[in-house]
Every structure is written in C-alpha cells, then in structure tokens.
Amino acid sequence: MPSKARALFELTRLHWFPVGCDFMFWPFGWAFLSAAYRLALPVNEVVKTTLFFALLGTLVHSAGCVLNDILDCDIDRKVERSEGRPIASGVVTRTEALVLLAVLVAALFYLFSTCGTKAFTLGVIAFPVCITTYPLMKRWMNWPSLFLGFASSWAVPGTWVATTDQYNWGIILNIAIASWNCIYDTIYACQDKKDDEKAGVKSLAVHLGKAIRPVLTLFDATFFVCLLWAGYLNDQRLPFYMMSVFAPFLLCLWHIWSFDHNDPRDCWKKFTVRLAAIAMYPELYIVWYSRQAATAGRWSALD
C-alpha cells in the first residue's frame, strides 16, 4: 500500500506530469501568447509569464482532480481503471482530500490576486462555478466533455484581461479551446466505455457509439475555423496559421481517425502523445520578431 504522502501526490495527478496538466495550461497559453503577440512583449517577459501560467494551470488541474475524486469515489470503485485511486481504495479519506483541496485553492487564489483586479474577479467567479460543476455533469448529461471544454476556456478571458487589461474577443477562442478539449477528453473517456455503461456514467464516448469519429471531426473543424478567426482578429501573420492552426488541426484529425476507441491502451496513448500544444512554441519567435519589427519601424521613422 502506498504511503500517505505518495497517495496525496497521486490524488493531484502530478505523478502524470505533464500529462493532464497541459490540458489546463494551454487555455492559459493560447490566450497569453496571443495577447503577448498583440502587445509585442519582450521575450524574457513572455517566458517568465508563460511559466507563471504553467504553474497556474497545473494547480487548477490538480485541484480539479482532487475535487473530482472526492465527488466520484463511489463511481470510481465500479470502474477498473480508477478503483485503485487514493480515495476509492481507502488510502486517503475524504477529510484529508478536502484539506489538500483547501491548500490548492488557497494557492490558486493567491496567484489570481497577482494578476490584477479584473482578472482576480474573473478567477474568483469562474473557478468555483466551472471546476466544481464539471464532476457532476457525467451524472446529468451525455456531453460532459464539452462542458469540461467550456469550463476550462474560462482561462481565456482571465488571461487576456491579466495581460492587456481589456477583453474584446467575444468567445471565439473560448469555442476553439472548448472543441480541442472536448476531442481529447472524449478520447480519454473511451478507456472506460464498458465500465461507464455498467455504472450508469454518461459520456460522449458512450453516447456517440459508432458516430464518434464524424462528431469529433466536426469539433476539430470548429476548432480550426475558430482559430483562423481568432488569428484574423489578432492580426496574426502566416507563421501563426501554419504552426498554430493547420498543424494542430491536422494532428487532431489524425488522432480522431487513427485511434481505436475500443482499445483502452490506444486511447491512453493518443491522449498522452497529443502534441498540438507544441505548435504554440513558434509564437515565442513571432513575439520576438514582431517586437524587433516594431523597433525597426520606430528607428526608420526617426531617420
């Protein structure tokens, strides 16, 4: 039996790092790197703030996992893959998990408080509403993955406001991120289809059946169109569209049509090797380039 400390560590899913944590980081990452491009922020500031949002996303993911296990421990005992989780197996009590959750939430609110009043207000309102309601959705609706996508996309307005002190993109990037998250959470959920049906758990993996590929393709197309639109609204250049729109779109498409939704091991493999996030790293170069170009333009104007 694992030690208490090890069990609490596994409760946060940090033993999977960076798998799962990246799921919550990239809503922050997409929004921040786009805002950084808009403002032509210095590269050192981009790197520093990206690391800050990586920490924030990791804590949000960990807090969400702890809460999920607290609420779902009875369901977890009915699912082969999750029956050994710390609370479901009895290694960690709900009281101990609640204490851990309180520590994580306190750390999150402290980080939110460093992002400015507007961003802090969005975080305080959105975090409890979005993160606490998702675990319950699998009891009430067949589309919990889509709900999770929109729940995670609250990071977009908060990050944009924290970086620019304004928010004027509507919900375009939110829809893109919700679609991307929905695709991979559904692939993840396919691991437990048989056990979920027996336990009465609702999910897109169970609900869609043989239609899973066409429906996920529709989400991928939505992701693609919304990223195109977001790029246009942000005056992005060709590298963004090549690296941060077409590349992740095609990668998602390949995963959708190549994964075996009846093989839990292949579902986990596709979930863990998703590399769409890597396509955002060229944004660092774009930010640097745009800053250099702006500087060069100012010097030309002075000559």
C-alpha positions as CSV (number, residue, x, y, z in Angstrom):
1,M,0.0,0.0,0.0
2,P,1.5,3.4,-0.9
3,S,2.5,5.9,1.8
4,K,0.1,8.7,2.7
5,A,2.3,11.3,1.1
6,R,2.5,9.3,-2.1
7,A,-1.2,8.8,-2.1
8,L,-1.9,12.5,-1.7
9,F,0.6,13.2,-4.5
10,E,-1.2,10.7,-6.8
11,L,-4.5,12.4,-5.9
12,T,-3.3,15.6,-7.5
13,R,-2.3,13.6,-10.7
14,L,1.1,15.2,-10.5
15,H,2.7,11.8,-10.9
16,W,1.4,12.0,-14.5
17,F,3.1,15.4,-15.1
18,P,2.9,16.9,-17.7
19,V,0.1,14.7,-18.9
20,G,-3.2,16.2,-17.8
21,C,-1.6,19.5,-16.5
22,D,-1.1,20.5,-20.1
23,F,-4.8,20.1,-20.6
24,M,-5.4,23.1,-18.3
25,F,-2.3,25.0,-19.2
26,W,-3.0,25.5,-22.9
27,P,-6.1,27.6,-22.5
28,F,-3.9,30.0,-20.5
29,G,-1.1,29.5,-23.0
30,W,-3.2,30.2,-26.1
31,A,-4.6,33.3,-24.6
32,F,-1.4,34.7,-23.2
33,L,0.8,34.1,-26.2
34,S,-1.8,35.7,-28.4
35,A,-2.0,38.7,-26.1
36,A,1.8,38.8,-26.0
37,Y,1.9,39.0,-29.8
38,R,-0.7,41.8,-29.8
39,L,1.4,43.8,-27.3
40,A,4.8,42.8,-28.7
41,L,6.0,41.9,-25.2
42,P,9.8,41.3,-24.7
43,V,10.7,37.6,-25.0
44,N,12.0,37.4,-21.4
45,E,8.7,38.6,-20.1
46,V,6.9,36.1,-22.4
47,V,8.9,33.2,-21.0
48,K,8.5,34.3,-17.4
49,T,4.8,34.8,-17.7
50,T,4.3,31.6,-19.6
51,L,6.0,29.7,-16.7
52,F,3.6,31.5,-14.3
53,F,0.6,30.3,-16.3
54,A,2.1,26.8,-16.4
55,L,2.1,26.8,-12.6
56,L,-1.4,28.2,-12.5
57,G,-2.7,25.6,-15.0
58,T,-1.0,22.8,-13.0
59,L,-2.7,23.9,-9.8
60,V,-6.1,24.2,-11.4
61,H,-5.8,20.7,-12.9
62,S,-4.7,19.3,-9.5
63,A,-7.5,21.0,-7.6
64,G,-10.0,19.8,-10.2
65,C,-8.7,16.2,-9.9
66,V,-8.9,16.2,-6.1
67,L,-12.5,17.5,-6.2
68,N,-13.4,15.0,-8.9
69,D,-12.1,12.1,-6.8
70,I,-14.0,13.4,-3.7
71,L,-17.3,13.5,-5.6
72,D,-16.7,10.4,-7.7
73,C,-15.2,7.9,-5.2
74,D,-18.3,5.7,-5.3
75,I,-18.3,5.6,-9.1
76,D,-14.5,5.1,-9.2
77,R,-14.9,1.8,-7.3
78,K,-17.1,0.5,-10.1
79,V,-14.5,1.3,-12.8
80,E,-11.5,-1.0,-13.2
81,R,-9.1,1.8,-14.2
82,S,-10.0,4.1,-11.3
83,E,-10.8,1.6,-8.5
84,G,-7.2,2.0,-7.1
85,R,-7.3,5.7,-6.8
86,P,-6.4,7.0,-3.3
87,I,-9.9,7.9,-2.1
88,A,-11.7,5.0,-3.8
89,S,-9.2,2.5,-2.4
90,G,-9.5,4.0,1.1
91,V,-5.8,5.1,1.4
92,V,-6.9,8.7,1.7
93,T,-10.1,9.9,3.5
94,R,-12.4,12.5,2.1
95,T,-11.5,14.8,5.0
96,E,-7.8,14.5,4.1
97,A,-8.6,15.2,0.5
98,L,-10.7,18.3,1.5
99,V,-7.7,19.7,3.4
100,L,-5.5,19.2,0.4
101,L,-8.1,20.8,-1.8
102,A,-8.3,23.8,0.5
103,V,-4.5,24.3,0.3
104,L,-4.6,24.1,-3.5
105,V,-7.5,26.6,-3.8
106,A,-5.7,29.0,-1.4
107,A,-2.6,28.8,-3.6
108,L,-4.7,29.4,-6.7
109,F,-6.5,32.5,-5.2
110,Y,-3.1,33.9,-4.2
111,L,-1.9,33.5,-7.8
112,F,-5.1,35.0,-9.1
113,S,-4.6,38.0,-6.8
114,T,-1.3,38.8,-8.5
115,C,-3.0,39.2,-11.9
116,G,-4.9,42.4,-11.3
117,T,-8.4,43.2,-10.0
118,K,-10.3,42.3,-13.2
119,A,-8.5,39.0,-13.7
120,F,-8.8,38.2,-10.0
121,T,-12.6,38.8,-10.1
122,L,-13.0,36.6,-13.1
123,G,-10.9,33.9,-11.4
124,V,-12.9,34.0,-8.2
125,I,-16.2,33.8,-10.0
126,A,-15.3,31.3,-12.7
127,F,-13.1,28.8,-10.9
128,P,-15.8,27.7,-8.4
129,V,-18.6,27.7,-10.9
130,C,-16.7,25.8,-13.7
131,I,-14.4,23.5,-11.8
132,T,-16.9,22.4,-9.1
133,T,-19.7,21.6,-11.5
134,Y,-17.9,19.5,-14.1
135,P,-17.6,16.3,-12.0
136,L,-21.4,16.3,-11.6
137,M,-22.1,16.6,-15.3
138,K,-21.4,13.0,-16.0
139,R,-24.4,12.2,-13.9
140,W,-26.8,14.5,-15.7
141,M,-25.8,14.9,-19.4
142,N,-24.3,12.9,-22.3
143,W,-21.9,15.8,-23.2
144,P,-19.7,16.2,-20.1
145,S,-16.5,16.5,-22.2
146,L,-18.0,19.6,-24.0
147,F,-18.9,21.1,-20.6
148,L,-15.3,20.5,-19.5
149,G,-14.1,22.3,-22.6
150,F,-16.1,25.4,-21.9
151,A,-15.3,25.1,-18.2
152,S,-11.5,25.2,-19.0
153,S,-11.9,28.0,-21.5
154,W,-12.7,30.5,-18.7
155,A,-9.0,30.9,-18.6
156,V,-9.1,32.8,-21.9
157,P,-10.8,36.0,-20.7
158,G,-9.0,35.9,-17.4
159,T,-5.6,35.6,-19.1
160,W,-6.4,38.2,-21.7
161,V,-7.5,40.7,-19.1
162,A,-4.5,40.0,-16.9
163,T,-2.2,40.7,-19.9
164,T,-3.9,43.5,-21.7
165,D,-6.3,44.9,-19.1
166,Q,-9.2,44.5,-21.5
167,Y,-11.1,41.8,-23.2
168,N,-12.7,42.2,-26.7
169,W,-12.5,38.9,-28.5
170,G,-16.0,37.7,-27.7
171,I,-16.0,33.9,-27.3
172,I,-14.1,32.9,-30.4
173,L,-11.0,31.5,-28.7
174,N,-13.2,30.0,-26.0
175,I,-15.0,27.9,-28.6
176,A,-11.8,26.8,-30.2
177,I,-10.4,25.6,-26.8
178,A,-13.6,24.0,-25.8
179,S,-13.6,22.0,-29.0
180,W,-10.0,20.9,-28.6
181,N,-10.5,19.9,-25.0
182,C,-13.7,18.0,-25.9
183,I,-11.9,16.0,-28.6
184,Y,-9.1,14.7,-26.2
185,D,-11.3,14.3,-23.2
186,T,-13.6,12.1,-25.3
187,I,-10.6,10.0,-26.5
188,Y,-9.6,9.7,-22.8
189,A,-13.1,8.7,-21.8
190,C,-13.1,5.9,-24.4
191,Q,-10.9,4.0,-22.0
192,D,-13.8,3.4,-19.6
193,K,-16.7,2.9,-22.0
194,K,-17.7,-0.6,-20.9
195,D,-17.4,0.2,-17.1
196,D,-19.2,3.5,-17.5
197,E,-22.1,1.9,-19.2
198,K,-22.4,-0.6,-16.3
199,A,-22.0,2.1,-13.7
200,G,-24.5,4.4,-15.4
201,V,-21.9,7.1,-16.1
202,K,-22.8,9.4,-19.0
203,S,-20.1,10.4,-21.5
204,L,-19.7,11.3,-25.2
205,A,-17.6,8.1,-25.6
206,V,-20.7,6.1,-24.6
207,H,-23.3,8.3,-26.2
208,L,-21.8,8.6,-29.7
209,G,-21.1,5.0,-30.3
210,K,-20.0,4.4,-34.0
211,A,-20.6,8.2,-34.7
212,I,-17.7,9.2,-32.6
213,R,-15.3,9.9,-35.4
214,P,-17.6,12.1,-37.5
215,V,-18.7,14.1,-34.4
216,L,-15.1,14.6,-33.2
217,T,-14.2,15.6,-36.7
218,L,-16.9,18.3,-36.5
219,F,-15.4,19.5,-33.3
220,D,-12.0,19.6,-35.0
221,A,-13.4,21.7,-37.8
222,T,-14.9,24.1,-35.3
223,F,-11.5,24.3,-33.6
224,F,-9.9,25.1,-36.9
225,V,-12.3,27.8,-38.0
226,C,-12.3,29.5,-34.6
227,L,-8.5,29.6,-34.5
228,L,-8.5,31.1,-38.0
229,W,-11.0,33.7,-36.9
230,A,-9.1,34.4,-33.7
231,G,-5.9,34.8,-35.7
232,Y,-7.5,37.2,-38.0
233,L,-8.9,39.3,-35.2
234,N,-5.4,39.4,-33.6
235,D,-3.7,40.4,-36.8
236,Q,-1.6,37.3,-36.8
237,R,0.9,36.5,-39.6
238,L,1.5,33.4,-41.7
239,P,3.7,31.5,-39.2
240,F,0.7,31.5,-36.7
241,Y,-1.6,29.9,-39.3
242,M,0.9,27.3,-40.4
243,M,2.2,26.3,-36.9
244,S,-0.7,27.1,-34.6
245,V,-3.7,26.5,-36.7
246,F,-3.1,24.0,-39.5
247,A,-0.6,21.8,-37.6
248,P,-2.8,21.1,-34.5
249,F,-5.9,20.8,-36.7
250,L,-4.2,18.1,-38.8
251,L,-2.8,16.4,-35.7
252,C,-6.2,16.2,-34.1
253,L,-7.7,14.9,-37.3
254,W,-5.1,12.1,-37.5
255,H,-5.7,11.1,-33.8
256,I,-9.5,11.1,-34.4
257,W,-9.3,8.8,-37.4
258,S,-6.4,6.6,-36.2
259,F,-7.3,5.8,-32.6
260,D,-9.0,2.6,-31.7
261,H,-11.9,3.7,-29.4
262,N,-12.4,0.1,-28.3
263,D,-8.8,-0.3,-27.1
264,P,-8.1,1.5,-23.8
265,R,-4.4,1.3,-24.3
266,D,-4.5,3.0,-27.6
267,C,-6.9,5.7,-26.3
268,W,-4.4,6.4,-23.5
269,K,-1.6,6.5,-26.0
270,K,-3.3,9.0,-28.2
271,F,-4.3,11.1,-25.2
272,T,-0.8,11.3,-23.9
273,V,1.0,11.9,-27.1
274,R,-1.1,14.8,-28.3
275,L,1.4,17.4,-29.5
276,A,-0.9,20.2,-30.6
277,A,0.4,22.3,-27.8
278,I,4.0,22.2,-29.1
279,A,2.8,24.1,-32.2
280,M,2.3,27.1,-30.0
281,Y,6.0,27.5,-29.2
282,P,6.7,29.3,-32.5
283,E,4.6,32.0,-31.0
284,L,7.7,32.9,-28.9
285,Y,9.6,33.6,-32.1
286,I,6.7,35.6,-33.6
287,V,6.5,37.7,-30.5
288,W,10.3,38.4,-30.7
289,Y,10.0,39.1,-34.4
290,S,7.1,41.5,-34.0
291,R,9.0,43.4,-31.3
292,Q,12.1,43.7,-33.5
293,A,10.0,44.8,-36.5
294,A,8.2,47.4,-34.4
295,T,11.6,48.7,-33.1
296,A,13.0,48.8,-36.6
297,G,9.9,50.7,-37.7
298,R,10.4,53.3,-35.0
299,W,14.0,53.8,-35.9
300,S,13.1,54.2,-39.6
301,A,10.6,56.8,-38.7
302,L,13.2,58.8,-36.8
303,D,15.7,58.7,-39.7
